[in-house]
Amino acid sequence: IRSVVVGCGSYLPENVVTNEDLTKIVDTSDEWIRQRTGIEQRHVAANEEYTSDLGYKAALDALDHAGLEAKDVDLIICATATPDNTFPATAVSIQNKLGITHGAAFDLQAVCSGFVFAMSTADLYLQGGKAKRALVIGAETFSRILDFNDRTTCVLFGDGAGAVVLEAQEGSGEVSDRGILTSHLRSDGRHKDKLYVDGGPSTTQTAGYLRMQGKEVFKHAVGMITDVITDAFEATGIAAEDLDWFVPHQANKRIIDSSAKKLGIAADKVVTTVNLHGNTSAASIPLALNVAVKDGRIQKGDTVMLEAMGGGFTWGSVLLRM
Ligand code: ACO
């Protein structure tokens, strides 16, 4: 059994905030943000728009792209670090909005690595025969946990959601089959103070704000990313030059470019959306994947590497054939 991506979708809130707009709130400049991060703008959810609304719309878009209906799905995993509420799970709210009551829905929390963790998890459910079709969603409203007095973090993040439909299909067992070929997940809690939210139900009973030691994150990111991608290459015999597309977590253009360079992945195979979306955490990979699928760059049969690194730290890769 292989878990094959049969549909992609996304949703971005209407409101676009440019770097210039941010200069009215904090002491920053378009030039500083572009140079250090590659970010030009980000989308920000409306007051009454929640993570489940974004995830629901991305899910509908992915189902439509797949030519399927909500009733055809029996597993929903929503990767998010910004759930609507502490509980119930945002995935269950999305399930409810989709109007289905069968199957299971749950959230997965691995911050920016959430989407690769969720893809890997859904893959095991499909391979194990526990589900036939999964909606794997990354949805975030990071604008809600940003401290707009902290210019070192508030300029980096945006809101949005992306989704894929994964379907269990019979394969020949060959590496040439479509579907997820391998996934590699890691975590190391010794780094928890480098990127965290200073609140939560058990500690402060408030939602808290994102705190980050940017330089420390940067220092570890490239090494961790290249490690899990090397694991994927070793597990499959696929090499950097065999990849058609590299769809990395969109945190920072400098991290993306350094990782691609270190791995020997050609610059024209890198899908970059951080300029338009900012860092949307768990939503960034499915958002970028959706852009490159819908604009025709990523085609059926293409070999695609997904990777992410984020708070925890957590990091991981998913290698798939579309
Ligand atoms: N506008 C203007 N100046 C700023 C801003 C801002 N928004 N933010 C910080 N500065 C200033 C600092 O105060 C500092 O000034 P000083 O030298 O007078 O003290 C100066 O700019 C340089 O600050 P640094 O922190 O050294 O800047 P650096 O080059 O490290 O860039 C950045 C900061 C962009 C956060 C970088 O460290 C980075 O990209 N880190 C990776 C973090 C990341 O991407 N995290 C995303 C979440 S994790 C993930 O998704 C992987």
Boltz pocket constraint, residues with backbone or C-beta under 6 A from the ligand:
constraints:
  - pocket:
      binder: B
      contacts: [[A, 27], [A, 28], [A, 29], [A, 32], [A, 33], [A, 36], [A, 37], [A, 112], [A, 151], [A, 152], [A, 153], [A, 155], [A, 156], [A, 195], [A, 212], [A, 213], [A, 214], [A, 215], [A, 216], [A, 217], [A, 218], [A, 221], [A, 249], [A, 250], [A, 251], [A, 252], [A, 279], [A, 281], [A, 309], [A, 310], [A, 311]]
      max_distance: 6.0
